[in-house]
Amino acid sequence: MEKKYFKYNKYDMLEIITEALAVQQGFGTFNSNSKLIVDDGEIFFIGIIGELEDFEINSMDLNELYEKMEYNGTHSDDAWLTDEQLKNAFDKIEAGDY
């Protein structure tokens, strides 16, 4: 079987996650704001997706939203990588060492 290799930075990852969620939620064209947050060694995606004309999304404080929201993801802590391994991978990606 053929292999494909990928090397993405955090902006690529944010775009992929945001676009996948937008499609999943039924958006065609949309406006979004998203961020990766490291909290106590865990990495979280925080994002807002709305109608294309909703420019308020761009000025929303994602750190504040993160503090107010409960986790609503679909996977528990039994992921393939430990939180520390995932954080180290993201650190390397951000530093350009990956």
N, C-alpha and C positions, 0 to 999 in steps of 0.2 A: 504494500500500500504506500502511496506517495505521502510524503510528509510536507507540512507547511510550517515555516518558522515565523515567529512574530516578535517584535521588540517595540513596545509601546511605552510612552511616558504617561504621566498622570492625566494630561489633557486628553490624550487618546482614550484612556480608560473612562474618563468622565463622559466623553462624547458617546462612547459605545453603550455605557450603562444608561445614560439619559435617553438616547434614541431607542434602545430596546424597551425601556419603560414607557416611553411615549407611544410606541406602536402597541404595546400590550394594553394600554389604557384607551386606545382608540383615537389618538391624535393623528391628524394628517400633518399639517404644519403647526408649529408650536413655538412657544417661547420657554426658556428654561434657565435655571440658575442651579449650579451644583458645586459640591466641594467634597474633598476627602478630609476627614477629621481623625486624628489619632488621639484616643482617650484611654489612658491607663494601659497602653500597649496594644489596644485593639484599634483596627481601622474601620471607620464607618463612612459610608456614602450618605450624604444628605442632599436632597434635591427637591426642586419645585418644578412642575411642568404645568403649563397653562396655555390658553389660547394665544395665538401669535400677537394679538393686539394688547395683551395684558403686560404692559411695561413695568407695572409695580413689582413684578417678579424680580427684575434686575436689581432693585434696591433693597430687597429683603435681607435681613441679617441671618445668615445661615448658621452662625454660631448660636445665636439666640434660639432659632428654630430647633437646632440639635438638642439644646438643653431642655426644651419643652416637650419634645416628641418622645414617645415610647418606641422601642425597636419594633418594626413591622416587617422585617425580612422573613424569608421562608426557610432559612437554614439555621440550625443550632450550632453549638460550639464544636461539634464533631466533624469539622471541615477537614480537608486534606492536609492543610498546613496548620501548625500551631499559630496562635496570634503573634508570637515572637518571630517565627519564620516569615509570616506574611508582612509584618512591619519591617523586618530587615530587607525583604524583597522590594517593598515600596521605597525604602530609604535609598537602596541602590539605584532604583529606577530614577528617582528624583535627582540623585547626584550624577546620573549619567554613567554609572559603573556597571550597568547590566547589559 
